[in-house]
Structure formats: structure tokens, C-alpha cells
Amino acid sequence: MRRIHTCICSTAHLPTHERAGIDALIARSPRRRGRLIVDHPDLSIEPHQYGFFIHLGVLDDHLERPGTLSPELWRLIAHAHESGATWISFDCDEPPYSEFPIFEDDAH
């Protein structure tokens, strides 16, 4: 058995269009064996009650930011990866950090 490290980040740090796009993907995802299968071209996404997890393996597949990801999300993923994380959880109840931009133009 191995342990993994997860970073938890406020959804307020995601640009509104990106957050809405991921939420829309989750909403229309099919369920297989009790799991939602989120079809994103570059990310492995696992929904949870207050947001979603993103697996940081995207950095193993891409040396540079894919066009499907905003610079803001790429920075958050890279920061979590540099801290030794395997996953980053975006949670609407997590307070924002002053280190990252905040996108407050809608309820998250």
C-alpha cells in the first residue's frame, strides 16, 4: 500500500469559464459501475460533493500547457506537483489563498 499527497485548493482560483466547463463535463458524464466517467481531453477528473479532484499525471504527458487548460489552472497543477502531490482537489468551501488570483464573478 502506498500513501499519496493531495493539495486542496479553492474553486475560486479557477477562471469562471474553466470552472463552468468542468462542471458541465461532470453534469453530463455517464455513470459506470457507480463512478462518473468525466471525458476531458487532457485531465483525469474525479468529482466529489463540493468540487472535483484532478490527477497530476497530466504533467507526465505534457511538457508544456495543453491548449485545453488555462494558464491559471496549469500554474495550480504545477504548484501542487512541485509540492509532491498526486492529486489536487478543488473545493468550493476551501478558503482562497493570497498567492493565486481569485475569480469571484459568480457563486462557486
C-alpha positions in Angstrom: 0.0 0.0 0.0 1.3 3.5 -0.8 0.3 6.9 0.5 -0.5 9.8 -1.7 -0.4 13.6 -1.1 -3.3 15.8 -2.1 -3.4 19.6 -2.3 -6.7 21.3 -1.6 -7.5 24.5 -3.5 -10.4 26.8 -3.6 -12.5 26.7 -6.8 -12.3 30.5 -6.7 -8.8 30.2 -8.2 -10.2 28.8 -11.4 -11.3 31.1 -14.2 -15.1 31.1 -14.4 -15.3 29.7 -17.9 -13.0 26.8 -16.9 -14.9 26.0 -13.7 -18.1 26.1 -15.6 -16.7 23.9 -18.4 -15.5 21.2 -15.9 -18.9 21.4 -14.0 -20.7 20.9 -17.3 -18.5 17.9 -18.2 -19.3 16.4 -14.8 -23.0 17.1 -15.2 -23.2 15.2 -18.5 -20.8 12.3 -17.5 -22.1 8.8 -17.8 -22.0 6.6 -14.8 -20.3 3.2 -15.0 -20.2 0.8 -12.0 -21.2 3.7 -9.7 -18.5 6.1 -11.0 -18.9 9.1 -13.1 -16.6 9.0 -16.2 -15.6 12.6 -16.9 -14.5 12.9 -20.5 -11.8 15.7 -20.6 -9.2 15.5 -23.3 -6.2 16.1 -21.0 -7.3 15.6 -17.4 -8.3 12.8 -15.2 -11.2 14.3 -13.1 -13.0 12.7 -10.2 -16.0 14.6 -8.9 -16.7 14.9 -5.2 -19.5 16.6 -3.2 -18.0 20.1 -3.1 -15.9 20.1 -6.3 -13.6 17.7 -8.0 -10.1 16.1 -7.9 -7.6 16.4 -10.8 -4.9 13.8 -11.1 -1.5 15.4 -11.7 -0.4 12.8 -14.2 -1.1 15.4 -16.9 2.4 16.7 -16.2 3.8 13.4 -17.2 2.0 13.6 -20.6 2.7 17.3 -21.4 5.9 19.3 -21.0 4.0 22.4 -21.9 0.5 23.6 -21.1 -2.1 22.0 -23.3 -4.4 24.4 -25.1 -7.4 22.9 -23.2 -6.1 24.3 -19.9 -5.9 27.9 -18.8 -2.6 29.3 -17.6 -4.1 29.7 -14.1 -5.1 26.0 -13.9 -1.7 24.9 -15.2 0.0 27.0 -12.6 -2.1 25.4 -9.8 -1.4 21.9 -11.1 2.3 22.6 -11.4 2.4 24.1 -7.9 0.7 21.0 -6.4 3.0 18.7 -8.4 6.1 20.6 -7.1 4.9 20.1 -3.6 4.9 16.3 -4.1 1.1 15.9 -4.6 -0.5 13.3 -6.8 -3.9 14.9 -6.8 -5.3 18.5 -6.5 -8.8 18.8 -5.0 -10.8 21.9 -6.0 -13.3 22.5 -3.2 -15.9 25.3 -3.1 -15.6 25.5 0.7 -11.8 25.9 0.8 -10.8 29.5 1.5 -8.8 31.2 -1.3 -5.0 31.8 -0.9 -3.4 35.2 -1.5 -0.7 33.5 -3.6 -3.1 32.8 -6.5 -5.6 35.0 -8.5 -9.2 34.9 -7.4 -12.2 34.8 -9.9 -15.2 35.9 -7.9 -17.6 36.7 -10.7 -20.1 34.1 -9.8 -21.0 31.8 -6.9 -18.8 28.8 -6.6 
